[in-house]
Amino acid sequence: MAVSPTFPGVYVQEVPSGVRTIVGVGTSITVFIGEAKQGPMNRPSLCLSYSDFARSFSEDATVGDLPYYVRLFFLNGGTQCYVVRTANNPAASSVTLRDELNANDVLVLTAKDPGRAGDNVRAVVTYGSPQPESMFNIDLFRWDVQNGARVKTDLESWKNLSMNPASPVFAATFLTQNSKLVDAAVAAGAPAPVAGFSQSGRPVRHDGTDAVFQNVDRTDRQRRRHAAQSLSTERRRQPVRRDQPEPADPQRRRAADRGHPGRRRPAARNRESRQRAIRRGGTERRECQRDVRGGARGAACAACR
């Protein structure tokens, strides 16, 4: 940068040196080009280990020897490589989903990786969502053979998808951006989406007549409940009929005043109370009410003499 002197003196100007530092670069990076069972087509993919290669391109060597070469590269100290999958006129598997009436095509699912591996991808559609009339779920997986048995691999589960283009979970866009197995697109000639609703997720609409009827019905139930409570209260407060003879027992008299028959103490307990009073030598001597063998009721027993 040129210096602009503004007053007499000494100015220092730094000039970049022409010597450039040599930067170290990797000299063991390898590129493998060949056929594989699955994986992106005609696009280089970085692999830092053999596990990365197996996850993206599979270890199946039935279509070519590419897995063997990559494995030997890492076994001999390799640390970084790029793999490019090629094929002759590759085609991707696809399936078209239709509506519940099987009348219209709705959604087209296309395998991300061209080749026969896309034939093993499966899609399962369910409606276990808060609004089953307007949303759905889709589960994706791949059939693979391991140890002679067929198992599900690369499982994906996407919930509460919608066919409304204005929705943030629009199935065509959401699956294409997030799924590693398929791309989604709206089928040609698919009917325009309509505003759906779910009776299990939203209240059922009603007109004014129904609303008035429900309010009247609720008011009537409240009136009946209040009448039943008032009737039970009046029964508890019902006075004693004075035309009946008043009971002599004070305990029964108090029970009658409360409006219900009282409970008298058992006769056995009354007799025992009288006997205890006689044994203590009370001023009022009463007759023993206990039945004495060989004597009449009311006769004095040995304990009362």
Steps between C-alpha positions, in 0.01 A plus 500: 500500500645833398582741779362855480755732668340796670805648672879469470648189662577131448225265387507115504318301235463119529518306175380136493779250437506294184571178695195275540472233770436153364175364650481128560231314308376145525672264264301187591150609393362246254200501269316175430266476202290190448170321535326454835165364617375834628609856562493835319562478126772697314581710805818470711440410865765545771577190708723524807468132593374174359186537717415819313530316170289203617229731632469692172588241234444162674749214545325287238756412229260319268495793255874582511828482692489857626438398866815283496722782372372751753541253787862426405570873475403561861666181624832619353494834682276711280310774681306692236350418162221597262267246340305557179231251404431445132253287303365461148162675460407493870130525597345562840212296640178685577151439634180705480277539804127535438214633710280286727245443226777384263369748245775764468880505509621718787870463574795350312795359698829451312807329642790737549753242381449363146533128452344180623557597864200732469275197450557407866371830637156478659250768609220451755228767533292531820248753631574497874529878529308768691314591176472183291280669239774745400826343625670163466817316606746317277764245605789421263748213522716277285493119491847352542631145538722442803621155605247337271201691645318801361502798738389863490780756470523878459167555677340844472172615655339831404191613693214743433570567133258700289415535132432871539775697316466783753575269794855490649477119490396476136582137415667558161743764627555356847591148384729622224697717742521262796475140380813307402303233315248671272408822323133600491297693247132574444354265240393642166125560491465483879188679630547836664524475882197606700474619856448179694380463857490228764214439739746352748730802483257791469156576648199424282340816369136567591245768423320724745204265545717218621686733735170628653374144535815394680481797737134427580580136560784587736280749688229236536750251645618760751138574601428132557816456705409803715144368554635162612735669749216714637276195544768312693552804723127524575491132593783550746321801654154340517352570849367229732128433480346613826194278466719202592572429866825649611755230590584471866864420445700828482734349244211407272344844562815674379514270197138578416575872514771446240248337268621138503468209743783481750701201606446382855778350696478121520307362796801303618707815536215673695477207744875500556492876573230453761691216667817708521303783660364257766847355572643849556236561762312773331223682677240369254472122529356340190383152425718269295346445159699188434314168474581288800481127469217366702347841558281753328630796300575793732586287802811601688801286414787411732712791377224752575410386851 
